[in-house]
Amino acid sequence: MKNLYRIPSLSLAASVLLLAAAVSPSAHAQPATPEHVTGTNPYPFETRDFRDDEEEEPELIDLPEGYDDKLALLSEEQLEFLRGPDARRFRGDEEKMTEYFDEHTPEEIVEWVSAMQTVVSSTRYEEGRDLPNIPLNTASPEYNAWRIQRPRSMDPEREPGPIDLGRYNGRGGPPTFGGFPLALTQEDLEAGEVDVAIVGAPLNMGSGWRDSGAQATTDMRVLGRALGGMDQYTQINPGSVLNIVDYGDVAMDNNSTERSMQHVREIVREIAETGAVPIIIGGDHSLEYPNVAALADVHGKERVSVIHFDSHYDAWWGSTHLISHGAPVYRLLNEGHVRGADYIQVGLRSSGPDEEAFKWMREIGMRFHTMAEVEQRGWDNVIDRVVAEASEEGRKIHISFDIDIIDPAFAVATGTPVSGGINMREAITMVRRLCAESNVISFDLVELHPALDPTYATTMNSAHVVKACLTGLALREEGLTSPHYLSPIASEHAIDNYYGDQAEFLRRTEELEASREEEENEEAETVEGSDSDIVAPIDPVEQ
């Protein structure tokens, strides 16, 4: 079969330019990128750190007394440096300084302090010596080749809407998330009245180690069959309640996290503009930045709340790179997309945040729920508190779920595992409840690195987390939003009165059956009513 999209006798670069030129500003054109995504600066991120503005003058220590002769050769600048915080990691405490002064000559002390100053100054940016940005070849004809989309005019003719790729009702074709139909354009989402669009974002450059996140989207499609089908706990099949599609993968510039951020933001915004819930499968946690920024593009800055499931708080600042898997929270706060009071952190237990960071989190109103709180208060109390905070009136929730919140016993295939996390039952319950009982408008699952787990358990467990989200969204659509809803028929056989509440479960089961029967009757009446409006053709024989 001929390749309908091949352009003969043209180089790749020329082909890309031709494709770009062929995209006309029609209804099929990609949405324009807002100015605040790219800006006029070479770097698309705000570089000022709002926490630096609050820093006090560095505290200077007193040097040990009785060593004026040993320090006589040091300049005033060197003495101040030795007393300041930059020298702390070299000089140690007063006892170590005293020991060093006792054992070395004034000349050796000068050399020692000079070496410290050299190391400190060399690690910092110096204009004229260091590159403030990574230069790109803007003259390259392939500058945007990685993200250019085929013009709609070159697509095979078809009606807009989701495409079922399976020969056997979702099976027997190319794998998709949960076996759901495929959608490729915003027009497909609108025509199909899609409720949920699952999109892959195979980015793993923002992590820095133990990387294989680019494989996550493929493995979740092949091994994540748990995404589809009935949820036994609630007796809800999300695919029967919601219109769910696989929205493909977002293209990545495999040499630039920053440029990839921009395109992820465009695609997530494209989904959110239709009213569908984007579910983003990553990829590392730097993706939280473009995911939430895209929601802010649609709903407005400071209009979206974020529940950040993670063993790390991901608000680190001061590192060289302005976006990484340790900095999405910081970036979103710094650029004003989300207020501190609209962030809820759950599962923290790594070496950070430290005391100062916890104080800062309190000052800006950030809610946080550490595993220390779980240990002290109990999981059930903490989950009730999180759901209550998420359900506060007016909140539009994005859930960012880093799988390292789960204990490595259940999710070893992640970049930065930390022992002492939650188990799978706790993860599934938490996500299902949040998506049912609060207004969740977006969800991402990140830091899945499948190659680190040859048993595939982490990938399958990740699929169950996403399934819990879909189930919760379906429960909300069905109006089943009571706290910790479980199907009465699935959670109690009610053949005897062992727990003393047999009558209650039988009553709830009857109510559920009556409600569903009523819905079926209403649907049947609607169909009959629409059929009665159709004028039957006249039989020519009867004429």
Phi, psi and omega in degrees: 000138181288148175279110185292343187254004182279134177251104186291155172065021177236144175289164178302316182298315180294323179298317180297318179296321179295318178298318181297320181291333183285344181283110181266157181284059180260191179295341182269355183291153178292146179298144180295145178279122180303151182301326184287353175282317183257321181068186179259352180275158178297335182252133185278008183240148171294130185260348179286138178258114185295338178282335177295330181296335185265357183291139178273170176301139181300138181280128180260135180270164173271134178283154180304141180281155176088012182238026181301323181291324180288334184257008187296332183274352180282139176284168178300321179297319181291323177296317179294321177299315182297330180276345188270176185291334182295334181270354188302316185289344178265316190279333184075199181276183184299323181297318180290322177298315180301317179298319180293316180299321181296325189264356185230156181277164177304322180294320179292327178292320176299316180296322180297312181292321178299321179296319177301312182299322180296316180297314182296314182292327182289332181280346183262158180292136176230119181298135182093333178260321187248151177278123178285337179223158176277116183290141177242154179275089183289348178277352182294131177291351180253022187305318181248018184300328184293335186242359182290133180262145180300131179302142181301330182295343180264358178285151170300145180294132177197159175283141177300145178144164179300150183244122177276115185268355185270143173283330184240067176053060178096351179241166175083016177221190176303137183294139174232166176303117176066010184073014182283159178299161181260138171234144185240342185225164175297328178295325176298318180296317183289316181295324180274001183047051186289135178268323184223130176240117180266121184235140178270141177228082188282060179260130176218024180273340183278001183270304175102341177199163183050040187275132163200024184297338179295341180273349188298318185292323178294312183294326178293330177285319184283318187256351186268043180299338181297346179297329182257167174095183185286143170261115187295323184301320186250350185058039178241134172254105184305323181292341177271339182263322185246150170274107186244137178226159167268123183258023177073193178251150173277134178293145180237143167273104188291002175244004184209109174297319185298314181291326178295323178306316183298316184288323175302317180300319179298315184289319178295320177298321179302320178289311186297329181297335181276351184093355177285155176273117175283132169243116187255126179256116180258178018082158183273176191282356172299340180296338179302327181298302181292330180298311183285323177299324178296320178295323177294326176300323185274315187261347181105148178294146180061026177248356183241138174257153183233130169255117188252101177273120186187153171276349179241153184269349169054036174237035179292148177220162178094355179279167185295314183274134185280348174219131176201181181288353177258006187228008185296323180296315178302315182296316183295321177291317185295327182266002173079016178287324183227139175281152176303323181291348180256013175255133175235117181259136182225130171099007185300134179197007181280192182292340175236163005285156176270187185300318181296319180293320177298320178297317179298318180299319177295318183299323182270003176085013181289132174276137176219143182228100184274167174290341172294321176295319178300317180297324184276321187258337184097143186298317183299319179294320181292316181296322177297321180293318180296315180297320179297318179294319181291334185269005179303143188303135174091351182286136167249119194256131163252129176258124175248111189249101173275124187291352177283000168293333179281143180299142180303342176298334181248344183213074182281336186274069177217158189294319185228071182292146178225125181293158177091022182271188181279163177264179185291323180298319179294319180296313182296315181298314181299311183293317180299316180296315181299317183287339178270322191260354178227170186271079181277123181249356181193156183209139169227147174239124189226171177067027172272122180236084192304326185296344181276358181225093182292350178274350181069004184298320182296319179296315180294321177294323177297321178298323179293328177295315179295321177299322178298321177296312180300319179297316179298317178298321178292320177300317180296320178298325180275357180081013181266074188247014177295152184305126176053054180294132170225146181299131180296332182277335179274337186258000178197125180286336173058022176283329174234183183248045187303316183269356179084009181229032181303315183299322180297316181291322177295320179296315181295323178296316179296319179297318180295317179295320179295320180296317180292323178295321178295318178297317180297321179295319179296319178296319180296319179295323179296316179296316180297320179297320180289326179293326183291340180280349182276126179277121181290141178294147181279130178290122182299334179293321181292333178295000000 
